[in-house]
Amino acid sequence: MDQVNLYRKVLAEQGAHCGCQGACGKDHSGTCRAGATGKPVRLITAPYPPHPSDAANAAAPPDTYRPWCGPCWGNALIAAREALADTNEKRMTAAQILLFDLPGAAA
């Protein structure tokens, strides 16, 4: 399915409003308030939840896509990338501790 048809399909199925539901880190109580001012909001379609890498987002199955406003999508990407960085830091710390945990070494 090409991107234009995917965009139209997602908006037709889910409505022309941001479907963030708090993934950006803000509590929207179910819906984003991006269009609350009455001004038109540009929406994109992207996977939910967002993946840390652009390649994974582009390869996500179409049935995971939902509408997003720009600010929510950007903040959700940052949150996903920060979560991955935190996980990677914990893994690296654990791996480094194992490097120096020599058998028979005095404490």
SULVENLIN-V327269 format. One record per residue. N is the residue number from 0. OMEGA is omega in whole degrees, 0 to 359 (none if undefined). Layout:
BEGIN
N|OMEGA + N|OMEGA
END
This chain:
BEGIN
0|180 + 1|186 + 2|181 + 3|179 + 4|177 + 5|178 + 6|181 + 7|180 + 8|181 + 9|180 + 10|179 + 11|183 + 12|189 + 13|180 + 14|182 + 15|177 + 16|181 + 17|181 + 18|184 + 19|182 + 20|175 + 21|180 + 22|180 + 23|180 + 24|178 + 25|178 + 26|180 + 27|184 + 28|176 + 29|180 + 30|177 + 31|180 + 32|185 + 33|182 + 34|185 + 35|181 + 36|182 + 37|177 + 38|178 + 39|180 + 40|176 + 41|179 + 42|170 + 43|171 + 44|183 + 45|184 + 46|172 + 47|356 + 48|180 + 49|177 + 50|181 + 51|183 + 52|178 + 53|180 + 54|179 + 55|177 + 56|180 + 57|182 + 58|182 + 59|180 + 60|182 + 61|182 + 62|176 + 63|184 + 64|174 + 65|178 + 66|177 + 67|167 + 68|183 + 69|181 + 70|180 + 71|180 + 72|180 + 73|180 + 74|178 + 75|176 + 76|178 + 77|180 + 78|180 + 79|180 + 80|177 + 81|178 + 82|178 + 83|179 + 84|179 + 85|178 + 86|180 + 87|179 + 88|178 + 89|179 + 90|180 + 91|178 + 92|179 + 93|180 + 94|180 + 95|178 + 96|179 + 97|179 + 98|185 + 99|177 + 100|184 + 101|178 + 102|177 + 103|179 + 104|179 + 105|180 + 106|none
END
